[in-house]
C-alpha cells in the first residue's frame, strides 16, 4: 500500500488528474467562447461511457502494477516522454480549435452552413485533422506518462480505430461541401493519423 502513496505515484497520478481536468475543461470553455453558451452541450466535454471505462481501466492497471511491480513505474524517461506527448497533443488540438474557430465542431456537420469554411491555413497547412491528431497523441501520452503498458497499447488501438472510421465519414461530407477544393487539399496534406489517407 505504501507504493500507492509513494512520490512516484503521487507525481504520476497528479499529472494525470491535471491533464484530464485541463483537457476537458478547456475543451468546453473554448466551445462556449467560439459557439456561444446556448449552442454548446455537455457533449463538448468529450466524456462518454466508453471513455470513462477506459480511464477506469487505466487507473486499475496503474494501481495493480504499482503494487505488484513498483519498479515498472520508475522509468522516468518513459514517464517524462508521456508528459511531453500530453503537452504536444493538448497544444495541437487546442491550436486546431482556435485556428478553425466556428468551423470546428464536436459533431460532424452533415449539412453545409454559411459560416462553415474550409480551413487550410495555420496548423491545417500541415495536417488535415489536427484536432484528431492532438487527441490521439494526448490520449496515448497519458498512458505512457503513467508507464501503463497495457493501456498504452489499448488506447492507441481504440483511438486509432475510432479516427480511422471517423475521418473517411467526415471527409465524405467535406468533399460534398467543398468539392475539388477539398480533394486538392487532401492530396497535398496528410490526414495526421498514421496509416489513414
C-alpha positions in Angstrom: 0.0 0.0 0.0 2.9 2.3 0.6 3.7 2.1 -3.1 0.4 3.8 -3.9 1.4 6.7 -1.6 5.0 6.9 -3.0 6.4 10.1 -4.6 6.3 8.4 -8.0 2.6 7.6 -7.7 1.7 11.0 -6.3 3.6 12.7 -9.2 2.2 10.5 -12.0 -1.4 10.4 -10.7 -1.5 14.2 -10.1 -0.1 14.8 -13.6 -2.8 12.5 -15.0 -5.5 14.2 -13.0 -4.4 17.7 -14.1 -4.0 16.6 -17.7 -7.6 15.2 -17.8 -9.2 18.2 -16.0 -7.3 20.7 -18.1 -8.1 18.9 -21.4 -11.8 18.6 -20.8 -12.5 21.9 -19.1 -10.5 23.9 -21.8 -12.4 21.9 -24.5 -15.7 23.1 -23.0 -14.5 26.7 -22.4 -13.3 27.0 -26.0 -16.5 25.6 -27.4 -18.6 28.1 -25.3 -16.4 31.0 -26.3 -16.5 30.1 -30.0 -20.1 28.9 -30.4 -21.9 30.6 -27.5 -23.3 29.0 -24.4 -26.7 28.2 -26.0 -25.1 26.2 -28.8 -22.9 24.0 -26.6 -23.9 20.9 -24.6 -22.1 18.8 -22.1 -21.0 16.6 -25.0 -18.4 19.3 -25.7 -16.6 17.9 -22.6 -15.9 14.8 -24.7 -16.7 12.3 -21.9 -18.5 9.2 -23.0 -19.3 5.9 -21.2 -16.5 4.1 -23.2 -14.1 6.9 -22.4 -14.8 6.6 -18.6 -14.4 2.8 -18.8 -11.1 3.2 -20.5 -9.9 5.7 -17.9 -11.1 3.5 -15.0 -9.3 0.5 -16.6 -6.1 2.6 -16.9 -6.3 3.6 -13.2 -6.9 0.0 -12.2 -3.9 -1.1 -14.3 -1.8 1.6 -12.6 -2.8 0.6 -9.1 -2.2 -3.2 -9.7 1.2 -2.6 -11.4 2.5 -0.1 -8.7 1.6 -2.6 -6.0 2.9 -5.7 -7.8 5.7 -4.2 -10.0 6.6 -0.8 -8.5 9.9 -0.7 -10.5 7.8 -0.6 -13.7 6.6 2.9 -12.8 10.2 4.3 -12.0 11.3 4.7 -15.6 11.3 8.5 -15.5 12.4 8.9 -19.2 9.3 7.0 -20.2 7.0 8.9 -17.9 8.5 12.3 -19.0 8.2 11.3 -22.6 4.5 10.6 -22.0 4.2 14.0 -20.3 5.8 15.7 -23.3 3.3 13.9 -25.6 0.4 15.1 -23.4 1.6 18.7 -23.8 2.1 18.3 -27.6 -1.3 16.6 -28.0 -3.0 19.3 -26.0 -1.3 22.1 -27.8 -2.0 20.6 -31.2 -5.7 20.1 -30.5 -6.3 23.5 -29.0 -4.4 25.2 -31.8 -6.7 23.3 -34.2 -9.8 24.5 -32.4 -8.6 28.1 -32.2 -7.5 28.2 -35.9 -10.7 26.7 -37.2 -12.9 28.8 -35.0 -16.6 28.3 -35.8 -15.7 25.7 -38.4 -14.6 23.4 -35.6 -17.4 21.4 -34.1 -17.5 18.3 -31.9 -20.2 16.7 -34.1 -19.6 16.1 -37.8 -21.6 18.5 -39.9 -23.8 16.7 -42.4 -25.3 19.9 -43.8 -23.3 22.8 -45.1 -23.8 26.0 -43.1 -22.9 29.5 -44.3 -20.1 30.0 -41.7 -18.6 26.6 -42.4 -15.4 27.4 -44.3 -12.6 25.1 -45.5 -9.7 25.9 -43.2 -6.3 25.3 -44.8 -4.1 27.8 -43.0 -2.2 27.7 -39.7 -1.7 24.2 -38.4 -4.1 22.9 -41.1 -1.4 23.6 -43.7 0.5 20.6 -42.3 -2.3 18.3 -41.1 -5.9 17.9 -42.3 -7.2 16.7 -39.0 -5.0 18.3 -36.2 -7.8 18.0 -33.7 -7.9 14.3 -34.1 -4.1 14.0 -34.2 -3.9 16.1 -31.0 -6.4 13.9 -29.2 -4.7 10.7 -30.3 -1.3 11.9 -29.1 -2.8 13.3 -25.9 -4.7 10.1 -25.0 -1.8 7.7 -25.7 0.6 10.1 -23.9 -1.5 9.9 -20.7 -0.8 6.2 -20.6 2.9 6.5 -21.4 3.1 9.1 -18.6 1.6 6.5 -16.2 4.0 3.8 -17.5 0.9 1.7 -18.3 2.0 -0.8 -21.0 -1.4 -2.5 -21.5 -3.4 0.8 -21.6 -0.8 2.4 -23.8 -1.4 -0.3 -26.5 -5.2 -0.4 -25.8 -5.6 3.4 -26.0 -3.5 3.5 -29.2 -5.6 0.8 -30.9 -9.0 2.1 -29.8 -8.3 5.7 -30.6 -6.7 4.9 -34.0 -9.7 2.7 -34.9 -12.1 5.4 -33.9 -10.4 8.1 -36.0 -9.7 5.6 -38.9 -13.5 5.2 -39.2 -14.4 8.9 -38.4 -12.0 10.6 -40.9 -13.5 9.0 -44.1 -17.0 9.7 -42.8 -16.2 13.3 -42.2 -14.3 13.7 -45.4 -17.3 12.4 -47.4 -19.2 15.5 -46.3 -16.2 17.8 -46.7 -15.9 16.6 -50.4 -19.7 17.3 -50.8 -19.4 20.8 -49.3 -16.1 21.9 -50.9 -15.7 19.6 -54.0 -12.5 19.8 -55.9 -11.1 22.4 -53.5 -11.1 19.8 -50.7 -9.9 17.0 -52.9 -6.9 19.1 -53.9 -6.2 20.0 -50.3 -6.5 16.3 -49.2 -4.0 15.3 -51.9 -1.4 17.9 -50.6 -1.9 17.5 -46.8 -1.7 14.3 -44.7 -4.6 13.3 -42.5 -2.5 13.4 -39.4 -3.5 9.9 -38.4 -0.9 7.1 -39.1 -2.0 4.8 -42.0 -5.1 6.8 -42.7 -5.1 8.6 -46.1 
